[in-house]
Each structure stands twice: as structure tokens, then as C-alpha cells.
Amino acid sequence: MIETLTLIEQCAARLLQLWQDVEAVETVVSDAQRNDDRRFLNGPKLADDNGHFNQGDIDVMFGCA
């Protein structure tokens, strides 16, 4: 029991050493949490955008073609 507590104390001390130079931590805000129009900037792809799939691509992926 004492050995476990000593190990935990050593790990916590090491973490404090690693984090002592960190001055600020930025909070990550997901698009769903935003209240402004930036949450809508990841809208649907346009017809000429890369990355579109058609039914033929899906059929090939599942071995139906």
C-alpha cells in the first residue's frame, strides 16, 4: 500500500514538473457549441469539390459491381 502511494506521488510530482512551463490552456470549442455563424461554415460540398462519392463508388467498395 505504501509503495503504491509512493508511486502515485512520484507520478504526480513528475506531471507537475512537465506542466510547470504551461502558462495557459486553450479551451476547445466544437462547432456545435458555437453560437455564431462559424458553425455553418462546414456546409455541404459543392458539385465541383473534391471528395464526392457516387453510387458506383459505393458499389465497388462493397463488392457489388
PDBQT receptor file of N, H, CA, C and O in Angstrom, charges set to zero:
ATOM      1  N   MET A   1       0.822  -1.191   0.000  1.00  0.00    +0.000 N 
ATOM      2  CA  MET A   1       0.000   0.000   0.000  1.00  0.00    +0.000 C 
ATOM      3  C   MET A   1       0.867   1.257   0.000  1.00  0.00    +0.000 C 
ATOM      4  O   MET A   1       0.607   2.196  -0.752  1.00  0.00    +0.000 OA
ATOM      5  N   ILE A   2       1.882   1.270   0.835  1.00  0.00    +0.000 N 
ATOM      6  H   ILE A   2       2.093   0.507   1.446  1.00  0.00    +0.000 HD
ATOM      7  CA  ILE A   2       2.779   2.427   0.897  1.00  0.00    +0.000 C 
ATOM      8  C   ILE A   2       3.519   2.586  -0.430  1.00  0.00    +0.000 C 
ATOM      9  O   ILE A   2       3.725   3.707  -0.896  1.00  0.00    +0.000 OA
ATOM     10  N   GLU A   3       3.916   1.472  -1.036  1.00  0.00    +0.000 N 
ATOM     11  H   GLU A   3       3.748   0.562  -0.657  1.00  0.00    +0.000 HD
ATOM     12  CA  GLU A   3       4.621   1.527  -2.315  1.00  0.00    +0.000 C 
ATOM     13  C   GLU A   3       3.739   2.120  -3.407  1.00  0.00    +0.000 C 
ATOM     14  O   GLU A   3       4.215   2.880  -4.249  1.00  0.00    +0.000 OA
ATOM     15  N   THR A   4       2.474   1.777  -3.394  1.00  0.00    +0.000 N 
ATOM     16  H   THR A   4       2.087   1.159  -2.710  1.00  0.00    +0.000 HD
ATOM     17  CA  THR A   4       1.528   2.305  -4.383  1.00  0.00    +0.000 C 
ATOM     18  C   THR A   4       1.364   3.805  -4.215  1.00  0.00    +0.000 C 
ATOM     19  O   THR A   4       1.397   4.552  -5.192  1.00  0.00    +0.000 OA
ATOM     20  N   LEU A   5       1.189   4.244  -2.979  1.00  0.00    +0.000 N 
ATOM     21  H   LEU A   5       1.163   3.636  -2.185  1.00  0.00    +0.000 HD
ATOM     22  CA  LEU A   5       1.056   5.679  -2.716  1.00  0.00    +0.000 C 
ATOM     23  C   LEU A   5       2.324   6.435  -3.086  1.00  0.00    +0.000 C 
ATOM     24  O   LEU A   5       2.251   7.556  -3.591  1.00  0.00    +0.000 OA
ATOM     25  N   THR A   6       3.478   5.841  -2.842  1.00  0.00    +0.000 N 
ATOM     26  H   THR A   6       3.538   4.931  -2.431  1.00  0.00    +0.000 HD
ATOM     27  CA  THR A   6       4.744   6.469  -3.211  1.00  0.00    +0.000 C 
ATOM     28  C   THR A   6       4.852   6.596  -4.725  1.00  0.00    +0.000 C 
ATOM     29  O   THR A   6       5.301   7.625  -5.232  1.00  0.00    +0.000 OA
ATOM     30  N   LEU A   7       4.448   5.566  -5.444  1.00  0.00    +0.000 N 
ATOM     31  H   LEU A   7       4.083   4.730  -5.033  1.00  0.00    +0.000 HD
ATOM     32  CA  LEU A   7       4.464   5.607  -6.903  1.00  0.00    +0.000 C 
ATOM     33  C   LEU A   7       3.533   6.696  -7.430  1.00  0.00    +0.000 C 
ATOM     34  O   LEU A   7       3.899   7.440  -8.341  1.00  0.00    +0.000 OA
ATOM     35  N   ILE A   8       2.348   6.790  -6.869  1.00  0.00    +0.000 N 
ATOM     36  H   ILE A   8       2.051   6.186  -6.129  1.00  0.00    +0.000 HD
ATOM     37  CA  ILE A   8       1.387   7.819  -7.279  1.00  0.00    +0.000 C 
ATOM     38  C   ILE A   8       1.963   9.203  -7.006  1.00  0.00    +0.000 C 
ATOM     39  O   ILE A   8       1.844  10.102  -7.839  1.00  0.00    +0.000 OA
ATOM     40  N   GLU A   9       2.579   9.377  -5.858  1.00  0.00    +0.000 N 
ATOM     41  H   GLU A   9       2.675   8.648  -5.181  1.00  0.00    +0.000 HD
ATOM     42  CA  GLU A   9       3.177  10.661  -5.510  1.00  0.00    +0.000 C 
ATOM     43  C   GLU A   9       4.300  11.016  -6.491  1.00  0.00    +0.000 C 
ATOM     44  O   GLU A   9       4.416  12.171  -6.902  1.00  0.00    +0.000 OA
ATOM     45  N   GLN A  10       5.115  10.050  -6.864  1.00  0.00    +0.000 N 
ATOM     46  H   GLN A  10       5.021   9.112  -6.531  1.00  0.00    +0.000 HD
ATOM     47  CA  GLN A  10       6.201  10.297  -7.810  1.00  0.00    +0.000 C 
ATOM     48  C   GLN A  10       5.653  10.675  -9.191  1.00  0.00    +0.000 C 
ATOM     49  O   GLN A  10       6.178  11.572  -9.852  1.00  0.00    +0.000 OA
ATOM     50  N   CYS A  11       4.607   9.990  -9.611  1.00  0.00    +0.000 N 
ATOM     51  H   CYS A  11       4.181   9.262  -9.075  1.00  0.00    +0.000 HD
ATOM     52  CA  CYS A  11       3.996  10.301 -10.909  1.00  0.00    +0.000 C 
ATOM     53  C   CYS A  11       3.379  11.700 -10.902  1.00  0.00    +0.000 C 
ATOM     54  O   CYS A  11       3.515  12.449 -11.869  1.00  0.00    +0.000 OA
ATOM     55  N   ALA A  12       2.711  12.040  -9.824  1.00  0.00    +0.000 N 
ATOM     56  H   ALA A  12       2.601  11.431  -9.039  1.00  0.00    +0.000 HD
ATOM     57  CA  ALA A  12       2.111  13.376  -9.719  1.00  0.00    +0.000 C 
ATOM     58  C   ALA A  12       3.193  14.450  -9.714  1.00  0.00    +0.000 C 
ATOM     59  O   ALA A  12       3.033  15.492 -10.349  1.00  0.00    +0.000 OA
ATOM     60  N   ALA A  13       4.281  14.206  -9.012  1.00  0.00    +0.000 N 
ATOM     61  H   ALA A  13       4.412  13.359  -8.497  1.00  0.00    +0.000 HD
ATOM     62  CA  ALA A  13       5.383  15.170  -8.986  1.00  0.00    +0.000 C 
ATOM     63  C   ALA A  13       5.981  15.345 -10.373  1.00  0.00    +0.000 C 
ATOM     64  O   ALA A  13       6.324  16.461 -10.765  1.00  0.00    +0.000 OA
ATOM     65  N   ARG A  14       6.110  14.250 -11.122  1.00  0.00    +0.000 N 
ATOM     66  H   ARG A  14       5.831  13.344 -10.804  1.00  0.00    +0.000 HD
ATOM     67  CA  ARG A  14       6.648  14.322 -12.485  1.00  0.00    +0.000 C 
ATOM     68  C   ARG A  14       5.716  15.102 -13.394  1.00  0.00    +0.000 C 
ATOM     69  O   ARG A  14       6.176  15.901 -14.210  1.00  0.00    +0.000 OA
ATOM     70  N   LEU A  15       4.408  14.885 -13.268  1.00  0.00    +0.000 N 
ATOM     71  H   LEU A  15       4.034  14.236 -12.606  1.00  0.00    +0.000 HD
ATOM     72  CA  LEU A  15       3.446  15.643 -14.059  1.00  0.00    +0.000 C 
ATOM     73  C   LEU A  15       3.528  17.128 -13.754  1.00  0.00    +0.000 C 
ATOM     74  O   LEU A  15       3.462  17.952 -14.666  1.00  0.00    +0.000 OA
ATOM     75  N   LEU A  16       3.670  17.478 -12.494  1.00  0.00    +0.000 N 
ATOM     76  H   LEU A  16       3.724  16.808 -11.752  1.00  0.00    +0.000 HD
ATOM     77  CA  LEU A  16       3.807  18.882 -12.132  1.00  0.00    +0.000 C 
ATOM     78  C   LEU A  16       5.061  19.490 -12.741  1.00  0.00    +0.000 C 
ATOM     79  O   LEU A  16       5.040  20.644 -13.168  1.00  0.00    +0.000 OA
ATOM     80  N   GLN A  17       6.155  18.730 -12.789  1.00  0.00    +0.000 N 
ATOM     81  H   GLN A  17       6.172  17.793 -12.442  1.00  0.00    +0.000 HD
ATOM     82  CA  GLN A  17       7.367  19.212 -13.432  1.00  0.00    +0.000 C 
ATOM     83  C   GLN A  17       7.138  19.465 -14.921  1.00  0.00    +0.000 C 
ATOM     84  O   GLN A  17       7.594  20.472 -15.463  1.00  0.00    +0.000 OA
ATOM     85  N   LEU A  18       6.435  18.552 -15.574  1.00  0.00    +0.000 N 
ATOM     86  H   LEU A  18       6.066  17.733 -15.134  1.00  0.00    +0.000 HD
ATOM     87  CA  LEU A  18       6.185  18.690 -17.006  1.00  0.00    +0.000 C 
ATOM     88  C   LEU A  18       5.281  19.878 -17.313  1.00  0.00    +0.000 C 
ATOM     89  O   LEU A  18       5.448  20.540 -18.336  1.00  0.00    +0.000 OA
ATOM     90  N   TRP A  19       4.327  20.147 -16.431  1.00  0.00    +0.000 N 
ATOM     91  H   TRP A  19       4.191  19.609 -15.599  1.00  0.00    +0.000 HD
ATOM     92  CA  TRP A  19       3.343  21.187 -16.686  1.00  0.00    +0.000 C 
ATOM     93  C   TRP A  19       3.731  22.554 -16.137  1.00  0.00    +0.000 C 
ATOM     94  O   TRP A  19       2.986  23.515 -16.331  1.00  0.00    +0.000 OA
ATOM     95  N   GLN A  20       4.844  22.674 -15.475  1.00  0.00    +0.000 N 
ATOM     96  H   GLN A  20       5.450  21.893 -15.318  1.00  0.00    +0.000 HD
ATOM     97  CA  GLN A  20       5.172  23.952 -14.839  1.00  0.00    +0.000 C 
ATOM     98  C   GLN A  20       5.396  25.067 -15.848  1.00  0.00    +0.000 C 
ATOM     99  O   GLN A  20       5.207  26.239 -15.522  1.00  0.00    +0.000 OA
ATOM    100  N   ASP A  21       5.794  24.723 -17.065  1.00  0.00    +0.000 N 
ATOM    101  H   ASP A  21       5.947  23.771 -17.329  1.00  0.00    +0.000 HD
ATOM    102  CA  ASP A  21       6.040  25.749 -18.078  1.00  0.00    +0.000 C 
ATOM    103  C   ASP A  21       4.795  26.108 -18.876  1.00  0.00    +0.000 C 
ATOM    104  O   ASP A  21       4.825  27.044 -19.675  1.00  0.00    +0.000 OA
ATOM    105  N   VAL A  22       3.718  25.391 -18.676  1.00  0.00    +0.000 N 
ATOM    106  H   VAL A  22       3.693  24.630 -18.027  1.00  0.00    +0.000 HD
ATOM    107  CA  VAL A  22       2.491  25.681 -19.404  1.00  0.00    +0.000 C 
ATOM    108  C   VAL A  22       1.810  26.870 -18.725  1.00  0.00    +0.000 C 
ATOM    109  O   VAL A  22       1.452  26.812 -17.549  1.00  0.00    +0.000 OA
ATOM    110  N   GLU A  23       1.641  27.948 -19.494  1.00  0.00    +0.000 N 
ATOM    111  H   GLU A  23       1.932  27.994 -20.450  1.00  0.00    +0.000 HD
ATOM    112  CA  GLU A  23       1.046  29.153 -18.897  1.00  0.00    +0.000 C 
ATOM    113  C   GLU A  23      -0.463  29.202 -19.065  1.00  0.00    +0.000 C 
ATOM    114  O   GLU A  23      -1.180  29.664 -18.177  1.00  0.00    +0.000 OA
ATOM    115  N   ALA A  24      -0.940  28.724 -20.205  1.00  0.00    +0.000 N 
ATOM    116  H   ALA A  24      -0.357  28.349 -20.926  1.00  0.00    +0.000 HD
ATOM    117  CA  ALA A  24      -2.379  28.800 -20.438  1.00  0.00    +0.000 C 
ATOM    118  C   ALA A  24      -2.820  27.596 -21.254  1.00  0.00    +0.000 C 
ATOM    119  O   ALA A  24      -2.081  27.085 -22.095  1.00  0.00    +0.000 OA
ATOM    120  N   VAL A  25      -4.016  27.168 -20.989  1.00  0.00    +0.000 N 
ATOM    121  H   VAL A  25      -4.616  27.584 -20.305  1.00  0.00    +0.000 HD
ATOM    122  CA  VAL A  25      -4.610  26.073 -21.735  1.00  0.00    +0.000 C 
ATOM    123  C   VAL A  25      -5.826  26.625 -22.455  1.00  0.00    +0.000 C 
ATOM    124  O   VAL A  25      -6.713  27.217 -21.838  1.00  0.00    +0.000 OA
ATOM    125  N   GLU A  26      -5.860  26.428 -23.764  1.00  0.00    +0.000 N 
ATOM    126  H   GLU A  26      -5.140  25.948 -24.265  1.00  0.00    +0.000 HD
ATOM    127  CA  GLU A  26      -6.997  26.920 -24.536  1.00  0.00    +0.000 C 
ATOM    128  C   GLU A  26      -8.137  25.913 -24.478  1.00  0.00    +0.000 C 
ATOM    129  O   GLU A  26      -7.925  24.710 -24.630  1.00  0.00    +0.000 OA
ATOM    130  N   THR A  27      -9.315  26.403 -24.263  1.00  0.00    +0.000 N 
ATOM    131  H   THR A  27      -9.488  27.380 -24.139  1.00  0.00    +0.000 HD
ATOM    132  CA  THR A  27     -10.488  25.557 -24.248  1.00  0.00    +0.000 C 
ATOM    133  C   THR A  27     -10.894  25.256 -25.680  1.00  0.00    +0.000 C 
ATOM    134  O   THR A  27     -10.990  26.164 -26.506  1.00  0.00    +0.000 OA
ATOM    135  N   VAL A  28     -11.129  24.000 -25.975  1.00  0.00    +0.000 N 
ATOM    136  H   VAL A  28     -11.051  23.263 -25.305  1.00  0.00    +0.000 HD
ATOM    137  CA  VAL A  28     -11.557  23.604 -27.310  1.00  0.00    +0.000 C 
ATOM    138  C   VAL A  28     -13.066  23.728 -27.381  1.00  0.00    +0.000 C 
ATOM    139  O   VAL A  28     -13.787  23.196 -26.537  1.00  0.00    +0.000 OA
ATOM    140  N   VAL A  29     -13.537  24.440 -28.401  1.00  0.00    +0.000 N 
ATOM    141  H   VAL A  29     -12.951  24.872 -29.087  1.00  0.00    +0.000 HD
ATOM    142  CA  VAL A  29     -14.969  24.632 -28.590  1.00  0.00    +0.000 C 
ATOM    143  C   VAL A  29     -15.351  23.961 -29.897  1.00  0.00    +0.000 C 
ATOM    144  O   VAL A  29     -14.830  24.311 -30.956  1.00  0.00    +0.000 OA
ATOM    145  N   SER A  30     -16.252  23.004 -29.826  1.00  0.00    +0.000 N 
ATOM    146  H   SER A  30     -16.675  22.719 -28.966  1.00  0.00    +0.000 HD
ATOM    147  CA  SER A  30     -16.692  22.333 -31.046  1.00  0.00    +0.000 C 
ATOM    148  C   SER A  30     -17.626  23.239 -31.836  1.00  0.00    +0.000 C 
ATOM    149  O   SER A  30     -18.170  24.209 -31.308  1.00  0.00    +0.000 OA
ATOM    150  N   ASP A  31     -17.802  22.902 -33.117  1.00  0.00    +0.000 N 
ATOM    151  H   ASP A  31     -17.360  22.114 -33.546  1.00  0.00    +0.000 HD
ATOM    152  CA  ASP A  31     -18.685  23.704 -33.957  1.00  0.00    +0.000 C 
ATOM    153  C   ASP A  31     -20.112  23.697 -33.422  1.00  0.00    +0.000 C 
ATOM    154  O   ASP A  31     -20.827  24.690 -33.559  1.00  0.00    +0.000 OA
ATOM    155  N   ALA A  32     -20.530  22.600 -32.819  1.00  0.00    +0.000 N 
ATOM    156  H   ALA A  32     -19.950  21.793 -32.708  1.00  0.00    +0.000 HD
ATOM    157  CA  ALA A  32     -21.897  22.522 -32.296  1.00  0.00    +0.000 C 
ATOM    158  C   ALA A  32     -22.108  23.463 -31.118  1.00  0.00    +0.000 C 
ATOM    159  O   ALA A  32     -23.241  23.859 -30.844  1.00  0.00    +0.000 OA
ATOM    160  N   GLN A  33     -21.035  23.827 -30.417  1.00  0.00    +0.000 N 
ATOM    161  H   GLN A  33     -20.115  23.505 -30.640  1.00  0.00    +0.000 HD
ATOM    162  CA  GLN A  33     -21.153  24.688 -29.250  1.00  0.00    +0.000 C 
ATOM    163  C   GLN A  33     -21.086  26.173 -29.611  1.00  0.00    +0.000 C 
ATOM    164  O   GLN A  33     -21.391  27.025 -28.777  1.00  0.00    +0.000 OA
ATOM    165  N   ARG A  34     -20.694  26.484 -30.833  1.00  0.00    +0.000 N 
ATOM    166  H   ARG A  34     -20.446  25.792 -31.510  1.00  0.00    +0.000 HD
ATOM    167  CA  ARG A  34     -20.575  27.893 -31.232  1.00  0.00    +0.000 C 
ATOM    168  C   ARG A  34     -21.966  28.512 -31.400  1.00  0.00    +0.000 C 
ATOM    169  O   ARG A  34     -22.912  27.854 -31.834  1.00  0.00    +0.000 OA
ATOM    170  N   ASN A  35     -22.060  29.781 -31.049  1.00  0.00    +0.000 N 
ATOM    171  H   ASN A  35     -21.292  30.316 -30.696  1.00  0.00    +0.000 HD
ATOM    172  CA  ASN A  35     -23.330  30.486 -31.180  1.00  0.00    +0.000 C 
ATOM    173  C   ASN A  35     -23.355  31.429 -32.373  1.00  0.00    +0.000 C 
ATOM    174  O   ASN A  35     -24.387  32.027 -32.675  1.00  0.00    +0.000 OA
ATOM    175  N   ASP A  36     -22.217  31.563 -33.055  1.00  0.00    +0.000 N 
ATOM    176  H   ASP A  36     -21.378  31.077 -32.810  1.00  0.00    +0.000 HD
ATOM    177  CA  ASP A  36     -22.176  32.469 -34.190  1.00  0.00    +0.000 C 
ATOM    178  C   ASP A  36     -22.271  31.678 -35.496  1.00  0.00    +0.000 C 
ATOM    179  O   ASP A  36     -22.456  30.461 -35.472  1.00  0.00    +0.000 OA
ATOM    180  N   ASP A  37     -22.147  32.354 -36.618  1.00  0.00    +0.000 N 
ATOM    181  H   ASP A  37     -21.997  33.342 -36.638  1.00  0.00    +0.000 HD
ATOM    182  CA  ASP A  37     -22.314  31.716 -37.922  1.00  0.00    +0.000 C 
ATOM    183  C   ASP A  37     -21.156  30.813 -38.313  1.00  0.00    +0.000 C 
ATOM    184  O   ASP A  37     -21.259  30.112 -39.320  1.00  0.00    +0.000 OA
ATOM    185  N   ARG A  38     -20.057  30.798 -37.562  1.00  0.00    +0.000 N 
ATOM    186  H   ARG A  38     -19.974  31.367 -36.744  1.00  0.00    +0.000 HD
ATOM    187  CA  ARG A  38     -18.930  29.938 -37.910  1.00  0.00    +0.000 C 
ATOM    188  C   ARG A  38     -19.295  28.459 -37.858  1.00  0.00    +0.000 C 
ATOM    189  O   ARG A  38     -18.641  27.642 -38.506  1.00  0.00    +0.000 OA
ATOM    190  N   ARG A  39     -20.322  28.105 -37.105  1.00  0.00    +0.000 N 
ATOM    191  H   ARG A  39     -20.853  28.769 -36.580  1.00  0.00    +0.000 HD
ATOM    192  CA  ARG A  39     -20.706  26.693 -37.036  1.00  0.00    +0.000 C 
ATOM    193  C   ARG A  39     -21.317  26.207 -38.345  1.00  0.00    +0.000 C 
ATOM    194  O   ARG A  39     -21.450  25.001 -38.555  1.00  0.00    +0.000 OA
ATOM    195  N   PHE A  40     -21.695  27.144 -39.236  1.00  0.00    +0.000 N 
ATOM    196  H   PHE A  40     -21.587  28.123 -39.066  1.00  0.00    +0.000 HD
ATOM    197  CA  PHE A  40     -22.286  26.764 -40.509  1.00  0.00    +0.000 C 
ATOM    198  C   PHE A  40     -21.267  26.745 -41.653  1.00  0.00    +0.000 C 
ATOM    199  O   PHE A  40     -21.636  26.442 -42.788  1.00  0.00    +0.000 OA
ATOM    200  N   LEU A  41     -20.008  27.057 -41.386  1.00  0.00    +0.000 N 
ATOM    201  H   LEU A  41     -19.708  27.303 -40.464  1.00  0.00    +0.000 HD
ATOM    202  CA  LEU A  41     -19.014  27.165 -42.444  1.00  0.00    +0.000 C 
ATOM    203  C   LEU A  41     -18.591  25.811 -43.011  1.00  0.00    +0.000 C 
ATOM    204  O   LEU A  41     -17.952  25.775 -44.062  1.00  0.00    +0.000 OA
ATOM    205  N   ASN A  42     -18.917  24.720 -42.370  1.00  0.00    +0.000 N 
ATOM    206  H   ASN A  42     -19.436  24.749 -41.516  1.00  0.00    +0.000 HD
ATOM    207  CA  ASN A  42     -18.586  23.395 -42.881  1.00  0.00    +0.000 C 
ATOM    208  C   ASN A  42     -19.775  22.804 -43.613  1.00  0.00    +0.000 C 
ATOM    209  O   ASN A  42     -20.130  21.644 -43.404  1.00  0.00    +0.000 OA
ATOM    210  N   GLY A  43     -20.379  23.591 -44.456  1.00  0.00    +0.000 N 
ATOM    211  H   GLY A  43     -20.091  24.534 -44.625  1.00  0.00    +0.000 HD
ATOM    212  CA  GLY A  43     -21.596  23.186 -45.136  1.00  0.00    +0.000 C 
ATOM    213  C   GLY A  43     -21.381  22.075 -46.148  1.00  0.00    +0.000 C 
ATOM    214  O   GLY A  43     -20.291  21.508 -46.223  1.00  0.00    +0.000 OA
ATOM    215  N   PRO A  44     -22.398  21.760 -46.921  1.00  0.00    +0.000 N 
ATOM    216  CA  PRO A  44     -22.301  20.666 -47.883  1.00  0.00    +0.000 C 
ATOM    217  C   PRO A  44     -21.288  20.982 -48.978  1.00  0.00    +0.000 C 
ATOM    218  O   PRO A  44     -21.017  22.144 -49.280  1.00  0.00    +0.000 OA
ATOM    219  N   LYS A  45     -20.734  19.920 -49.566  1.00  0.00    +0.000 N 
ATOM    220  H   LYS A  45     -20.954  18.976 -49.321  1.00  0.00    +0.000 HD
ATOM    221  CA  LYS A  45     -19.772  20.093 -50.648  1.00  0.00    +0.000 C 
ATOM    222  C   LYS A  45     -20.516  20.501 -51.905  1.00  0.00    +0.000 C 
ATOM    223  O   LYS A  45     -21.645  20.075 -52.152  1.00  0.00    +0.000 OA
ATOM    224  N   LEU A  46     -19.860  21.330 -52.689  1.00  0.00    +0.000 N 
ATOM    225  H   LEU A  46     -18.943  21.675 -52.489  1.00  0.00    +0.000 HD
ATOM    226  CA  LEU A  46     -20.432  21.729 -53.964  1.00  0.00    +0.000 C 
ATOM    227  C   LEU A  46     -20.111  20.665 -55.005  1.00  0.00    +0.000 C 
ATOM    228  O   LEU A  46     -19.244  19.818 -54.790  1.00  0.00    +0.000 OA
ATOM    229  N   ALA A  47     -20.801  20.711 -56.113  1.00  0.00    +0.000 N 
ATOM    230  H   ALA A  47     -21.506  21.399 -56.287  1.00  0.00    +0.000 HD
ATOM    231  CA  ALA A  47     -20.660  19.676 -57.145  1.00  0.00    +0.000 C 
ATOM    232  C   ALA A  47     -19.234  19.554 -57.657  1.00  0.00    +0.000 C 
ATOM    233  O   ALA A  47     -18.806  18.450 -57.993  1.00  0.00    +0.000 OA
ATOM    234  N   ASP A  48     -18.479  20.652 -57.729  1.00  0.00    +0.000 N 
ATOM    235  H   ASP A  48     -18.826  21.549 -57.456  1.00  0.00    +0.000 HD
ATOM    236  CA  ASP A  48     -17.117  20.582 -58.263  1.00  0.00    +0.000 C 
ATOM    237  C   ASP A  48     -16.061  20.401 -57.170  1.00  0.00    +0.000 C 
ATOM    238  O   ASP A  48     -14.870  20.430 -57.479  1.00  0.00    +0.000 OA
ATOM    239  N   ASP A  49     -16.448  20.217 -55.917  1.00  0.00    +0.000 N 
ATOM    240  H   ASP A  49     -17.416  20.194 -55.667  1.00  0.00    +0.000 HD
ATOM    241  CA  ASP A  49     -15.493  19.978 -54.828  1.00  0.00    +0.000 C 
ATOM    242  C   ASP A  49     -14.972  18.552 -54.880  1.00  0.00    +0.000 C 
ATOM    243  O   ASP A  49     -15.665  17.642 -55.335  1.00  0.00    +0.000 OA
ATOM    244  N   ASN A  50     -13.748  18.366 -54.411  1.00  0.00    +0.000 N 
ATOM    245  H   ASN A  50     -13.185  19.106 -54.042  1.00  0.00    +0.000 HD
ATOM    246  CA  ASN A  50     -13.173  17.021 -54.328  1.00  0.00    +0.000 C 
ATOM    247  C   ASN A  50     -13.815  16.252 -53.181  1.00  0.00    +0.000 C 
ATOM    248  O   ASN A  50     -14.299  16.843 -52.217  1.00  0.00    +0.000 OA
ATOM    249  N   GLY A  51     -13.812  14.913 -53.300  1.00  0.00    +0.000 N 
ATOM    250  H   GLY A  51     -13.418  14.433 -54.084  1.00  0.00    +0.000 HD
ATOM    251  CA  GLY A  51     -14.268  14.089 -52.200  1.00  0.00    +0.000 C 
ATOM    252  C   GLY A  51     -15.672  13.558 -52.319  1.00  0.00    +0.000 C 
ATOM    253  O   GLY A  51     -16.162  12.903 -51.400  1.00  0.00    +0.000 OA
ATOM    254  N   HIS A  52     -16.338  13.824 -53.438  1.00  0.00    +0.000 N 
ATOM    255  H   HIS A  52     -15.940  14.356 -54.185  1.00  0.00    +0.000 HD
ATOM    256  CA  HIS A  52     -17.689  13.295 -53.612  1.00  0.00    +0.000 C 
ATOM    257  C   HIS A  52     -17.645  11.836 -54.031  1.00  0.00    +0.000 C 
ATOM    258  O   HIS A  52     -16.743  11.420 -54.758  1.00  0.00    +0.000 OA
ATOM    259  N   PHE A  53     -18.604  11.070 -53.579  1.00  0.00    +0.000 N 
ATOM    260  H   PHE A  53     -19.337  11.407 -52.988  1.00  0.00    +0.000 HD
ATOM    261  CA  PHE A  53     -18.753   9.681 -53.969  1.00  0.00    +0.000 C 
ATOM    262  C   PHE A  53     -20.087   9.527 -54.687  1.00  0.00    +0.000 C 
ATOM    263  O   PHE A  53     -21.055  10.222 -54.380  1.00  0.00    +0.000 OA
ATOM    264  N   ASN A  54     -20.123   8.615 -55.638  1.00  0.00    +0.000 N 
ATOM    265  H   ASN A  54     -19.336   8.050 -55.888  1.00  0.00    +0.000 HD
ATOM    266  CA  ASN A  54     -21.393   8.318 -56.292  1.00  0.00    +0.000 C 
ATOM    267  C   ASN A  54     -21.764   6.873 -55.980  1.00  0.00    +0.000 C 
ATOM    268  O   ASN A  54     -20.999   6.170 -55.320  1.00  0.00    +0.000 OA
ATOM    269  N   GLN A  55     -22.904   6.430 -56.435  1.00  0.00    +0.000 N 
ATOM    270  H   GLN A  55     -23.525   7.002 -56.971  1.00  0.00    +0.000 HD
ATOM    271  CA  GLN A  55     -23.368   5.085 -56.111  1.00  0.00    +0.000 C 
ATOM    272  C   GLN A  55     -22.422   4.023 -56.656  1.00  0.00    +0.000 C 
ATOM    273  O   GLN A  55     -22.248   2.973 -56.038  1.00  0.00    +0.000 OA
ATOM    274  N   GLY A  56     -21.809   4.288 -57.807  1.00  0.00    +0.000 N 
ATOM    275  H   GLY A  56     -21.950   5.142 -58.308  1.00  0.00    +0.000 HD
ATOM    276  CA  GLY A  56     -20.846   3.348 -58.367  1.00  0.00    +0.000 C 
ATOM    277  C   GLY A  56     -19.644   3.154 -57.448  1.00  0.00    +0.000 C 
ATOM    278  O   GLY A  56     -19.164   2.033 -57.284  1.00  0.00    +0.000 OA
ATOM    279  N   ASP A  57     -19.153   4.243 -56.846  1.00  0.00    +0.000 N 
ATOM    280  H   ASP A  57     -19.543   5.154 -56.979  1.00  0.00    +0.000 HD
ATOM    281  CA  ASP A  57     -18.035   4.149 -55.902  1.00  0.00    +0.000 C 
ATOM    282  C   ASP A  57     -18.414   3.292 -54.690  1.00  0.00    +0.000 C 
ATOM    283  O   ASP A  57     -17.616   2.479 -54.224  1.00  0.00    +0.000 OA
ATOM    284  N   ILE A  58     -19.614   3.476 -54.193  1.00  0.00    +0.000 N 
ATOM    285  H   ILE A  58     -20.263   4.137 -54.572  1.00  0.00    +0.000 HD
ATOM    286  CA  ILE A  58     -20.088   2.713 -53.036  1.00  0.00    +0.000 C 
ATOM    287  C   ILE A  58     -20.239   1.239 -53.398  1.00  0.00    +0.000 C 
ATOM    288  O   ILE A  58     -19.865   0.365 -52.616  1.00  0.00    +0.000 OA
ATOM    289  N   ASP A  59     -20.787   0.960 -54.586  1.00  0.00    +0.000 N 
ATOM    290  H   ASP A  59     -21.091   1.670 -55.221  1.00  0.00    +0.000 HD
ATOM    291  CA  ASP A  59     -20.939  -0.437 -55.011  1.00  0.00    +0.000 C 
ATOM    292  C   ASP A  59     -19.586  -1.146 -55.116  1.00  0.00    +0.000 C 
ATOM    293  O   ASP A  59     -19.449  -2.297 -54.702  1.00  0.00    +0.000 OA
ATOM    294  N   VAL A  60     -18.594  -0.453 -55.671  1.00  0.00    +0.000 N 
ATOM    295  H   VAL A  60     -18.706   0.482 -56.007  1.00  0.00    +0.000 HD
ATOM    296  CA  VAL A  60     -17.247  -1.035 -55.774  1.00  0.00    +0.000 C 
ATOM    297  C   VAL A  60     -16.689  -1.312 -54.390  1.00  0.00    +0.000 C 
ATOM    298  O   VAL A  60     -16.072  -2.352 -54.162  1.00  0.00    +0.000 OA
ATOM    299  N   MET A  61     -16.903  -0.390 -53.468  1.00  0.00    +0.000 N 
ATOM    300  H   MET A  61     -17.404   0.455 -53.653  1.00  0.00    +0.000 HD
ATOM    301  CA  MET A  61     -16.366  -0.543 -52.109  1.00  0.00    +0.000 C 
ATOM    302  C   MET A  61     -16.953  -1.780 -51.423  1.00  0.00    +0.000 C 
ATOM    303  O   MET A  61     -16.253  -2.460 -50.672  1.00  0.00    +0.000 OA
ATOM    304  N   PHE A  62     -18.234  -2.074 -51.676  1.00  0.00    +0.000 N 
ATOM    305  H   PHE A  62     -18.802  -1.522 -52.286  1.00  0.00    +0.000 HD
ATOM    306  CA  PHE A  62     -18.870  -3.217 -51.040  1.00  0.00    +0.000 C 
ATOM    307  C   PHE A  62     -18.866  -4.465 -51.932  1.00  0.00    +0.000 C 
ATOM    308  O   PHE A  62     -19.471  -5.482 -51.593  1.00  0.00    +0.000 OA
ATOM    309  N   GLY A  63     -18.176  -4.374 -53.074  1.00  0.00    +0.000 N 
ATOM    310  H   GLY A  63     -17.684  -3.548 -53.349  1.00  0.00    +0.000 HD
ATOM    311  CA  GLY A  63     -18.059  -5.535 -53.945  1.00  0.00    +0.000 C 
ATOM    312  C   GLY A  63     -19.322  -5.886 -54.697  1.00  0.00    +0.000 C 
ATOM    313  O   GLY A  63     -19.502  -7.042 -55.079  1.00  0.00    +0.000 OA
ATOM    314  N   CYS A  64     -20.198  -4.930 -54.920  1.00  0.00    +0.000 N 
ATOM    315  H   CYS A  64     -20.051  -3.991 -54.609  1.00  0.00    +0.000 HD
ATOM    316  CA  CYS A  64     -21.459  -5.197 -55.613  1.00  0.00    +0.000 C 
ATOM    317  C   CYS A  64     -21.339  -5.013 -57.118  1.00  0.00    +0.000 C 
ATOM    318  O   CYS A  64     -22.232  -5.419 -57.861  1.00  0.00    +0.000 OA
ATOM    319  N   ALA A  65     -20.259  -4.414 -57.575  1.00  0.00    +0.000 N 
ATOM    320  H   ALA A  65     -19.533  -4.084 -56.971  1.00  0.00    +0.000 HD
ATOM    321  CA  ALA A  65     -20.153  -4.107 -59.000  1.00  0.00    +0.000 C 
ATOM    322  C   ALA A  65     -19.316  -5.116 -59.725  1.00  0.00    +0.000 C 
ATOM    323  O   ALA A  65     -19.126  -5.004 -60.936  1.00  0.00    +0.000 OA
TER     324      ALA A  65
